Amino acid sequence: MVKGFALGVEEQFLDWEPKEDLSGRDRQHVHKVAILVTLLYGHTCIEQSDWDFTLAFMNWQHAIRKMFSTGIALQLKQAEFNEIVVNKIVARVKRLKETGKADKFTKIVELPNGDKRYYVLVSKVSNENNWYAHGMDVKKTIAQVVGCGTLDYLVESEFDPQGRETVKTSEAWVRVTNLQKWLK
């Protein structure tokens, strides 16, 4: 049973104001959480440590509610998102070209004539830049930009034992088609 507040904690409770009351009942919620925390710790009064934990819990709940509430996604037009996507891919390709070292998220493909093509893994760039927050379909956006000719998918040839070639397109990897234009 929780009998009340320890010395000095009640004043903190009475003075507490939520940053933004997302539920309309945050004052009631903070009181309930303080009681639950006190019970869990086996205290008979709401101690300072219980109150500190309660505040941390309420801040955490606030952050979760903010992140998953509707209307948080950035409001962009498709053209604006296309530009963001292309600029981030170009930046990643520039870094790849400068270092000359591929990793599991980048590829350098050398052509028979000695030219090099630089590819990046779309999912990596998407996750790196939190594109989910823009509320746009990344796969459709990439397909649209590929259709415009700014980006291109990775195309690889495979040969069977008889020497017949099979061409495979990988939509997971993209390159900038006119890289010299972007390097200026």
DAKAVEN-V937110 format. One record per backbone hydrogen bond with DSSP energy under -0.5 kcal/mol. CO is the residue of the C=O (numbers start at 0). NH is the residue of the N-H. E is the energy in kcal/mol with one decimal. If there is no record, write none. Layout:
CO NH E
CO NH E
This chain:
0 2 -0.6
3 45 -2.9
5 8 -1.7
5 9 -0.9
7 11 -0.9
8 12 -2.2
9 13 -2.8
10 14 -2.2
11 15 -1.0
19 21 -1.4
24 28 -2.4
25 29 -2.6
26 30 -1.4
27 31 -2.3
28 32 -2.8
29 33 -2.1
30 34 -2.0
31 35 -2.6
32 36 -2.8
33 37 -2.2
34 38 -2.4
35 39 -2.6
36 40 -2.1
37 41 -0.6
37 42 -2.3
38 41 -0.8
43 2 -3.5
43 3 -0.7
44 46 -0.9
45 5 -2.4
46 50 -2.4
47 51 -2.6
48 52 -2.1
49 53 -2.4
50 54 -2.4
51 55 -2.1
52 56 -2.6
53 57 -2.7
54 58 -2.4
55 59 -2.1
56 60 -2.6
57 61 -2.4
58 62 -2.3
59 63 -2.3
60 64 -2.7
61 65 -2.5
62 66 -2.3
63 67 -2.1
64 68 -0.6
65 68 -0.7
68 71 -0.8
73 75 -0.9
76 80 -2.1
77 81 -2.7
78 82 -1.9
79 83 -2.0
80 84 -2.7
81 85 -2.7
82 86 -2.5
83 87 -2.1
84 88 -2.2
85 89 -2.9
86 90 -2.2
87 91 -2.0
88 92 -2.5
89 93 -2.7
90 94 -2.0
91 95 -2.0
92 96 -2.9
93 97 -2.6
94 98 -2.3
95 99 -2.7
99 101 -0.6
102 105 -1.2
104 120 -2.4
106 108 -0.5
106 118 -3.0
107 109 -0.6
108 110 -0.5
108 116 -2.6
110 113 -2.3
114 110 -3.3
116 108 -2.9
116 118 -0.5
118 106 -2.3
119 121 -0.6
119 173 -2.2
120 123 -0.5
120 124 -1.7
121 125 -2.7
122 126 -2.5
123 127 -2.7
124 128 -1.7
125 130 -2.0
126 129 -0.9
129 132 -1.7
130 133 -1.7
130 135 -0.6
131 134 -1.4
132 73 -2.4
135 137 -0.8
136 140 -2.1
137 141 -2.8
138 142 -2.2
139 143 -2.3
140 144 -2.4
141 145 -2.7
142 146 -2.4
143 147 -1.3
144 148 -0.6
144 149 -1.6
144 150 -1.0
145 148 -1.1
149 176 -2.3
151 174 -2.2
153 169 -3.2
155 167 -3.4
157 165 -3.1
159 162 -2.6
163 159 -2.2
165 157 -2.8
165 167 -0.5
167 155 -3.0
168 170 -0.6
169 153 -1.3
169 172 -0.9
171 121 -2.8
172 153 -1.4
173 119 -2.5
174 151 -2.0
174 176 -0.5
175 178 -0.6
176 178 -0.6
177 180 -0.9
177 181 -0.9
178 181 -0.5
178 182 -1.4
179 183 -0.5
180 183 -0.6
